[in-house]
């Protein structure tokens, strides 16, 4: 099957556009004026701290 030459690279452009929109949404302020990225970072840090404390417990 032959590819149409003028459509090359279109998927890359669409992916970059969608990624930039998603990153822009995460950069917007949500609650208390903090961006969503900070909420996700705090959630990951809390989960990692809980995981570390659970594996440090004796059997």
N, C-alpha and C positions, 0 to 999 in steps of 0.2 A: 504494500500500500504506500503510495507516494504522499509525502507531506507537502502541504501548501507552504511555499517559502515565506509569505508575508505573515504567517502566524507563529513563526519561531520566536521564542522568548516571551510570548504572551503570558504563559503560566507564571514565570518568574515575576513579571510586573504585577500580576494579580495577587500573588502571595505577598509581595512586599507592600502593596497597598493595604491589604487586610491586616498584616502585621503592624503597620504604622497606625491604623485605626484602633486596633486593640491596645497597643501601647499608649496611645493618646487617651483612651478611656481610663486606663489604669493610672495615668498621671493626673487626672482630674481630681479635685478635692471631693471627698465623700462626707464622712462624719467628722465633726470637730475640726474641719478645715484640713485634715490630713489626707494625703492621696491614698488610693486603694493599695498601692504597692507597699506602703508601710504596714497596713493591716495584714497583708499576706506575709510579709517578712516577720512580723511579730508572731503570727500563727505558726509559721515554720519553726521559729526559735523556741516557742513554747512546746511544740510537739517534740522537737529534738531534745530539749531539756527533760521532758517526761520520759522519753525513751532512754536517755542516759541514766536517769535515776532508777528506772526499772531494771536495767541490766546490771546495775551495781549492787542490787539487793542479793543477799545470800540465798542459796537454794533451800 
